[in-house]
Amino acid sequence: MRTPPAHVAPPDRALKRRRLTRITLASAVVAALGASGIYIAGAQAEEVDVPGRVQAEAFAEHSGAQTEGTGDTGGGRNVGWLANGDWLRYDNVSITGVDLAARVSSHNATGGTVELHVGAQDGQLLASFPIAQTGGWQQWQTVTAKASGVPTGAQTVFAVMKSTSPSDFVNLNWFTFGPPAGTSPSASASASPTPTASSAPSATPSASPSSSVPPTAPAGGWVPVDQAKWNKELAAFNALKPKAVPPGTTRVPEFHTDCGVANSAADDPIVLPGLSGASHMHTFFGPKVDAFTTTDKLFAAANTCNAPGDKSAYWTPELRKDGKPVPIKSMRIYYGSRVKDPSTVKPFPPGLVVVEGDAKRQVDTPKNAGSNQFWCAGSAEIGRSADGNWPRCAPGGNLIFQLVFKDCWDGRNIDSPDHKSHMGDPVNGVCTGKYPVAVPDLSFMVNYESLGGDGLSLSSGKPSSMHGDFMNAWEPERLADLVKSCLNQNAKCGIDTTFAGG
C-alpha cells in the first residue's frame, strides 16, 4: 500500500494509461449478477460478492485506472491511481433508488469529488461523492450521495474524478445505486459487512497457538497454508541430520542462488493474477513468468537459477536509461538469518508468495536518505544525478540494489491481501507474537550494467518504488538440507551444502 507523505504518478504514467485505456472486460472477468443488470468482477475468487454492489474494477472502459489487491473487508480488488480527469465506465447499471454509496479511501489532503454521469463523461450529473483524506490508501470509508433522479432501465454510468491536486487522490472499491433490484429500501447495502469468525482461514499451525491473523485484518485475500503438506515437510525437516561443518568454515548463516534473466513482461502473477499486460514492466529471474504463473506450475518450468532444486521465481521492476531497459549484470539471491538463534529457522512453507517494497512509493532518495538506495559496487560514487536520486559510479563499478525481505512468518498463511501482512520482522532478534516462525532471510542483490547518473527510472517510478516479488518453488528436500546444514548451524555455504571459508 502507499506510503506517506507523497504519492505521485510514475514518469511513464501517460504511456501506461494509453496502453490500459479502452480495456474491455471479457466474460471471463465479469459475471452477471442475477437479473439486476449489475455486473461485478469475477476474476478474483477471494472476493465476497454482495448483491446490489457494482465492484469498481468491473468497468467496461477507463482512463488512468489500475487495479490492486484490496485491504478492505470482503477482499477482491480495488481501483487506484485515480487523479483529476480520470474516468471509469460501467454498462447495464440498474439505478433502483436515490440513496447512492461509494466505498473510498484516500491519502491525499487535497481531496476532491467523484462525479457520476449518465450516458457520457459530461452527461447528466447523477450525483457527486465528496472525497476527503481517510488516513491511508487502504483505510476505507463509505460515503453517500443523493441521486438527482432515478432513470428507468439499464444505464451507462461514468465515474469521473475531479480534484485540484496534481496527484492521485482516491481509491474506489465499490458503488451501490439504491437497493438491489427486487428488494425494499431497507435492504440497501451501504457499508461492508462485519467479518464473522467463519470468514477467516480456519487452519491453525499446531506448533504455535499464538500465531493468528490480526483481528483487524480482512478475511479476503488470506490464503491458508496446506497444513497437511506443511506438516509433512516439517516432519521430514525435523528428522533430517545436518552435514558436519568442517574446520575453517565461515560461521555466518548463508547460502545463495544465482539467477539469469528469464523474460520481461508487464505482468505480475502475485499482485495482478490472470491480467496480462496490466502491470508495469518487470524483469523476471529464474523461470519465464506471465500473469498466469502459479507456484505449482514453477516446478515443471525451465529455470535459470544455478542452485540445485531452486525452481522459484523472483522479479523486480525494470530499470530504464532514457526509456530503454538497462541490461542486468548479475542477480544473486542470498538466504540467511537475522534472528539471534539461527537454529530456529525453518524452511519456507509450500506455496509461499511474498512482496517486499512499495511500488507506489514516490519520494526522493538523495544520498544518505537511508532507504531504497541504489549504490555503486566495485567503485566509488563520484556524484549524483541532477535530481539527486541516482548515484554516479566511477569506471570499473556498476549500479547495484539490495532488497531485504521480512523473515518471520505468521505460521498460518502463504499469502495476504497486500501480499506482505503474513510476514513480519524479528523483535529483539526473535520471531514472536503474530509472526512466530523464523524462515530464511531473503536478500536480492541486483547488479546492473550501468554507471548510474541521469536518465534513469524504474518502470514503477522513482528509486523509492523499488520492490521485489518471490514465489517459493524450492524442492522441499533441497531447501531442507540447506536450512538444516547451513543456516541452522551458522555456516556459510554456496549454491549447495558445500561449506565455504574466508
C-alpha positions in Angstrom: 0.0 0.0 0.0 1.1 3.6 -0.4 3.5 5.2 1.9 3.0 8.8 3.1 3.8 11.6 2.7 3.8 11.5 -1.1 2.1 9.6 -3.9 2.6 10.8 -7.4 2.4 9.3 -10.8 5.4 7.4 -12.1 7.2 9.0 -15.1 5.7 6.6 -17.7 2.2 7.0 -16.5 0.9 8.6 -19.7 2.2 5.7 -21.7 0.7 3.3 -19.2 -2.7 5.0 -19.4 -2.7 4.9 -23.2 -1.9 1.2 -23.1 -4.6 0.4 -20.5 -7.3 2.7 -21.8 -10.2 1.0 -23.5 -9.7 -2.4 -21.9 -12.9 -4.3 -22.3 -13.6 -6.9 -19.6 -14.5 -10.2 -21.3 -16.9 -12.8 -19.9 -14.0 -14.5 -18.0 -13.5 -11.3 -16.0 -17.1 -10.2 -15.3 -20.2 -12.1 -14.3 -23.8 -11.0 -14.4 -25.4 -10.5 -11.0 -28.9 -12.1 -11.2 -31.4 -10.1 -13.2 -30.5 -6.8 -11.8 -28.3 -5.7 -14.7 -25.4 -5.0 -12.4 -22.0 -6.5 -13.2 -19.3 -7.5 -10.8 -15.8 -8.7 -11.3 -15.5 -12.5 -11.1 -11.8 -13.0 -11.7 -10.8 -12.8 -8.1 -12.0 -15.9 -6.3 -11.3 -14.4 -2.8 -13.8 -11.6 -3.3 -17.1 -11.6 -1.3 -20.0 -10.9 -3.7 -22.7 -8.7 -2.2 -26.0 -8.2 -4.1 -26.5 -4.7 -5.3 -22.9 -3.6 -5.4 -21.0 -2.6 -8.5 -17.4 -3.5 -7.9 -15.2 -0.6 -9.0 -12.9 -2.9 -11.0 -15.8 -4.1 -13.2 -15.5 -1.2 -15.5 -16.1 -1.6 -19.3 -13.7 1.1 -20.2 -11.5 3.5 -18.3 -8.8 6.2 -18.4 -6.0 6.3 -15.9 -7.0 3.4 -13.7 -5.1 0.4 -12.3 -6.3 -2.3 -10.0 -4.7 -3.8 -6.9 -5.5 -6.3 -4.2 -7.6 -4.5 -1.6 -7.2 -4.5 2.2 -10.9 -3.7 2.6 -13.4 -6.1 4.2 -14.6 -8.5 1.6 -11.4 -8.9 -0.3 -11.0 -8.8 -4.0 -9.5 -5.8 -5.8 -9.9 -2.0 -5.8 -9.2 0.6 -8.4 -6.4 3.0 -7.6 -4.1 5.7 -9.1 -7.1 7.9 -9.8 -6.4 11.5 -10.4 -8.3 14.6 -11.8 -9.8 13.8 -15.2 -9.6 10.0 -14.9 -12.9 8.1 -15.5 -14.5 4.7 -15.3 -17.4 3.5 -17.5 -20.0 1.0 -16.2 -22.6 -0.6 -18.5 -26.0 -2.0 -17.8 -26.3 -0.4 -14.3 -29.8 -0.5 -12.7 -30.4 2.6 -10.6 -33.1 1.5 -8.1 -33.2 4.4 -5.7 -31.9 7.9 -4.8 -29.6 6.7 -2.0 -26.2 6.0 -3.5 -23.0 5.0 -1.8 -19.3 4.5 -2.7 -16.5 2.8 -0.8 -13.5 5.0 -0.9 -10.0 5.6 0.5 -7.6 8.5 0.2 -4.2 9.6 1.4 -4.3 13.0 -0.3 -5.1 16.0 1.8 -6.5 18.0 -1.1 -9.3 15.6 -1.7 -11.9 16.1 -4.5 -15.1 14.6 -5.8 -16.2 11.5 -7.7 -19.0 12.6 -10.1 -21.4 10.1 -11.5 -22.7 11.0 -15.0 -25.3 9.2 -17.1 -24.7 8.3 -20.7 -21.4 10.2 -21.2 -18.5 11.6 -19.3 -20.2 15.0 -19.5 -23.7 13.7 -19.4 -26.4 14.3 -16.9 -24.9 14.6 -13.4 -26.5 11.8 -11.3 -24.6 12.5 -8.0 -21.3 13.6 -6.5 -19.4 11.9 -3.7 -17.1 14.1 -1.7 -13.6 12.7 -1.1 -11.6 13.6 1.9 -8.4 12.1 3.4 -9.3 8.8 5.1 -5.9 8.2 6.8 -4.4 5.9 4.2 -4.7 4.3 0.8 -6.2 1.2 2.4 -8.2 3.0 5.1 -11.7 2.6 3.8 -14.9 4.7 4.4 -18.3 4.6 2.9 -19.6 8.0 1.5 -23.1 8.6 0.4 -24.9 10.9 -2.0 -28.5 11.6 -3.2 -29.2 10.9 -6.9 -30.8 13.8 -8.9 -33.3 11.3 -10.2 -34.0 7.6 -10.8 -33.8 6.8 -14.5 -35.6 3.6 -15.6 -33.9 0.8 -17.4 -30.2 -0.2 -17.7 -27.9 2.8 -17.7 -24.4 3.6 -18.8 -22.7 5.4 -15.8 -19.4 7.2 -15.9 -17.5 7.8 -12.6 -15.4 11.0 -13.3 -12.6 12.1 -10.9 -12.4 15.8 -10.1 -9.6 17.4 -8.0 -7.3 20.3 -7.9 -4.5 18.0 -6.8 -1.9 17.1 -9.5 -1.5 13.7 -7.9 -3.7 10.6 -7.4 -6.4 11.4 -4.8 -8.8 8.5 -4.4 -9.2 4.7 -4.4 -12.5 3.1 -5.2 -13.7 -0.3 -4.1 -17.5 -0.4 -4.9 -20.7 1.5 -5.6 -24.3 1.0 -4.8 -27.1 2.6 -6.8 -30.0 2.2 -4.4 -31.3 -1.1 -3.0 -30.7 -4.2 -5.2 -33.5 -4.8 -7.8 -36.5 -6.6 -6.2 -35.8 -5.6 -2.6 -37.2 -3.0 -0.3 -35.2 0.2 0.5 -34.3 -1.3 3.9 -32.2 -3.9 2.2 -29.9 -1.4 0.6 -26.2 -2.1 1.1 -24.3 0.9 2.5 -21.2 -0.5 4.2 -19.1 -3.6 4.2 -20.4 -6.4 6.3 -18.6 -7.2 9.5 -16.5 -10.3 9.0 -17.5 -13.3 11.0 -15.3 -15.9 12.6 -16.0 -18.3 9.9 -14.8 -15.9 7.2 -11.2 -16.1 8.3 -8.9 -19.0 7.3 -9.5 -22.0 9.7 -6.1 -23.6 9.5 -4.1 -23.1 12.7 -0.4 -24.1 13.0 0.0 -26.9 15.5 3.4 -25.5 16.6 2.2 -22.1 17.6 -1.2 -21.3 19.1 -0.2 -17.6 19.4 0.0 -17.2 15.6 -3.1 -15.7 14.1 -4.4 -13.3 11.6 -4.5 -9.8 13.2 -8.1 -9.2 14.4 -8.4 -6.1 12.2 -7.2 -7.9 9.0 -9.7 -8.5 6.2 -10.8 -12.1 5.6 -10.5 -11.8 1.8 -7.1 -12.4 0.3 -5.7 -14.5 3.2 -4.6 -17.9 1.7 -4.0 -20.6 4.4 -1.1 -22.9 4.1 -1.9 -26.5 3.1 -1.5 -27.7 6.7 -1.1 -31.4 5.8 1.6 -30.8 3.2 3.4 -28.3 5.5 3.3 -30.8 8.5 4.7 -33.5 6.2 7.6 -31.2 5.0 8.2 -30.0 8.6 8.4 -33.6 9.9 10.9 -34.5 7.2 13.0 -31.4 8.0 13.0 -32.1 11.7 14.2 -35.7 11.1 17.0 -34.6 8.8 20.5 -35.0 10.0 22.7 -32.0 9.1 26.1 -32.4 7.4 29.1 -31.9 9.6 30.7 -28.4 9.4 34.4 -28.7 8.6 37.1 -26.6 10.3 37.7 -23.2 8.6 34.1 -22.7 7.6 33.0 -19.1 7.9 30.4 -19.0 10.7 27.7 -17.0 9.0 24.3 -18.5 8.3 24.1 -18.2 4.5 23.6 -19.9 1.1 22.7 -18.4 -2.2 21.4 -18.9 -5.8 22.4 -17.0 -8.9 19.7 -16.5 -11.5 19.7 -15.2 -15.0 17.0 -13.1 -16.7 14.2 -15.3 -18.0 12.0 -12.6 -19.5 10.5 -9.2 -19.2 6.7 -8.5 -19.2 4.1 -6.1 -18.0 2.7 -8.9 -15.8 2.6 -9.7 -12.1 1.0 -13.1 -11.1 1.0 -12.2 -7.4 -0.5 -8.7 -7.5 -2.4 -8.9 -10.8 -3.0 -12.7 -11.4 -4.6 -13.5 -14.7 -4.4 -9.9 -16.0 -1.9 -9.9 -18.9 -0.3 -6.5 -19.5 -2.0 -4.9 -16.5 1.2 -4.2 -14.6 4.3 -2.0 -15.1 7.2 -3.9 -16.7 9.0 -6.5 -14.6 12.3 -8.3 -15.1 11.8 -12.0 -14.1 14.6 -14.2 -12.8 14.6 -18.0 -12.8 11.6 -19.2 -14.8 9.8 -17.4 -17.6 6.8 -15.8 -15.9 3.5 -14.4 -17.1 0.2 -13.3 -15.5 -1.0 -16.9 -15.2 2.1 -18.3 -13.4 1.5 -20.2 -10.1 3.8 -21.8 -7.6 2.6 -25.3 -8.8 3.5 -24.5 -12.4 7.0 -23.5 -11.5 8.1 -27.0 -10.6 7.7 -28.1 -14.2 9.2 -25.0 -15.8 12.7 -24.4 -17.0 14.7 -22.3 -14.6 17.9 -20.1 -15.0 18.9 -20.4 -11.3 22.0 -22.4 -10.5 21.2 -23.7 -7.0 20.1 -27.4 -7.4 16.4 -27.7 -6.5 15.6 -24.0 -6.8 12.6 -23.7 -9.1 11.4 -20.4 -7.5 10.5 -17.2 -9.4 12.0 -13.8 -8.5 11.2 -10.4 -10.1 11.8 -6.7 -9.8 10.6 -3.6 -11.8 12.5 -2.9 -15.0 15.3 -0.3 -14.8 15.5 2.1 -17.7 18.0 4.5 -19.1 16.4 7.2 -21.3 13.4 4.9 -21.7 15.4 1.8 -22.7 15.9 -1.3 -20.5 19.2 -1.4 -18.6 20.9 -4.8 -19.0 21.4 -7.0 -15.9 24.9 -7.8 -15.0 24.0 -10.4 -12.4 21.3 -11.3 -9.9 22.3 -13.2 -6.7 19.7 -14.1 -4.1 21.1 -14.7 -0.6 19.4 -16.8 2.0 20.4 -16.0 5.6 19.1 -15.3 9.1 18.7 -12.2 11.1 17.4 -13.9 14.3 19.7 -14.4 17.3 19.4 -18.2 17.2 19.6 -19.4 13.6 18.9 -22.9 14.7 15.3 -21.9 15.0 14.9 -21.2 11.2 12.5 -23.4 9.3 12.2 -23.8 5.5 9.6 -21.7 3.6 6.2 -23.3 3.7 4.9 -24.7 0.4 3.3 -22.2 -1.9 4.6 -19.1 -0.1 4.4 -15.8 -2.1 5.8 -12.5 -0.8 6.2 -8.9 -2.0 8.8 -6.6 -0.4 8.9 -2.9 -1.0 6.3 -0.5 -2.2 5.7 0.0 -6.0 3.6 3.1 -5.2 6.2 4.9 -3.0 7.3 8.0 -5.0 9.6 10.1 -2.8 13.1 11.5 -3.4 16.1 9.4 -2.2 19.1 11.8 -2.1 22.4 10.5 -0.9 22.2 9.1 2.7 18.4 9.2 2.7 18.6 5.8 4.5 16.3 3.6 2.4 15.7 2.4 -1.1 19.2 3.5 -2.1 20.9 2.4 -5.3 24.7 2.4 -4.8 27.9 1.7 -6.6 29.5 -1.8 -6.4 33.2 -2.2 -7.2 34.0 1.6 -7.4 33.3 4.8 -5.6 30.3 7.1 -6.0 31.6 10.2 -7.7 28.4 12.3 -7.8 24.6 12.2 -8.1 22.1 12.6 -10.9 20.6 16.1 -11.5 17.6 15.1 -9.4 19.8 13.7 -6.6 18.1 10.2 -6.7 20.7 8.2 -8.5 24.5 7.8 -7.8 27.1 8.2 -10.5 29.8 5.4 -10.3 33.4 5.6 -11.1 34.7 3.5 -14.0 35.1 -0.2 -13.1 32.0 -0.2 -11.0 28.3 -0.7 -11.6 24.9 0.3 -10.1 23.5 -2.2 -7.6 20.5 -2.5 -5.3 20.0 -4.8 -2.3 16.4 -5.6 -1.2 15.9 -7.4 2.1 12.7 -9.3 2.8 11.0 -10.0 6.1 11.9 -13.3 7.7 9.2 -14.0 10.3 6.1 -15.9 9.1 2.7 -15.9 10.8 2.7 -19.7 10.6 -0.7 -19.8 9.0 -1.0 -18.0 5.6 1.0 -18.3 2.4 -0.4 -15.0 1.1 -2.3 -12.0 2.4 -4.4 -9.2 0.9 -1.4 -6.9 0.4 1.0 -9.9 -0.1 3.0 -8.7 2.9 0.9 -8.9 6.1 1.6 -12.6 6.6 5.3 -11.8 7.1 7.0 -9.6 9.8 10.3 -8.7 11.2 12.1 -10.1 14.3 11.6 -8.3 17.6 14.9 -8.1 19.5 16.2 -10.9 17.3 13.3 -13.2 17.8 10.3 -14.2 15.7 7.4 -13.9 18.1 3.8 -12.7 18.6 1.9 -12.5 15.3 4.9 -13.8 13.4 6.4 -16.7 15.4 8.0 -18.8 12.7 11.6 -17.9 11.6 12.2 -18.6 7.9 15.2 -17.8 5.7 16.0 -14.1 5.3 15.8 -13.4 1.5 18.0 -10.7 0.0 18.1 -9.7 -3.6 21.4 -8.3 -4.9 20.7 -6.9 -8.4 23.7 -5.7 -10.4 23.1 -3.5 -13.5 25.3 -2.8 -16.5 25.2 0.9 -15.7 27.3 3.6 -14.0 24.2 5.4 -12.9 23.6 9.1 -13.4 21.0 11.0 -15.3 18.2 9.4 -17.4 17.4 6.5 -15.1 14.0 5.5 -13.9 12.2 2.3 -12.7 9.1 1.1 -14.6 7.3 1.8 -11.3 8.7 5.3 -11.0 11.4 6.7 -8.6 14.1 4.6 -6.9 11.9 4.7 -3.8 9.4 2.4 -5.6 11.9 -0.4 -5.9 10.3 -3.7 -4.9 10.6 -7.4 -5.3 8.4 -10.5 -5.6 9.1 -14.1 -4.6 7.3 -17.3 -5.4 8.6 -20.2 -3.4 9.1 -23.3 -5.6 12.2 -24.9 -3.9 12.2 -28.7 -4.0 11.4 -29.3 -0.3 14.3 -31.8 0.3 16.9 -29.5 -1.2 15.7 -26.4 0.8 15.5 -28.5 4.0 19.1 -29.7 3.6 20.4 -26.1 3.0 18.4 -24.7 6.0 19.4 -27.6 8.3 23.1 -27.8 7.4 23.9 -24.1 6.6 21.5 -21.7 8.4 20.8 -23.8 11.5 24.5 -24.4 12.0 25.5 -20.8 11.4 27.7 -21.9 8.5 28.4 -20.3 5.1 27.5 -22.3 2.1 27.3 -21.7 -1.7 24.6 -22.9 -4.0 24.5 -26.3 -2.2 25.8 -27.7 1.1 29.4 -27.2 0.2 30.8 -25.1 3.0 32.9 -22.0 2.4 35.7 -20.3 4.3 37.0 -16.7 4.1 
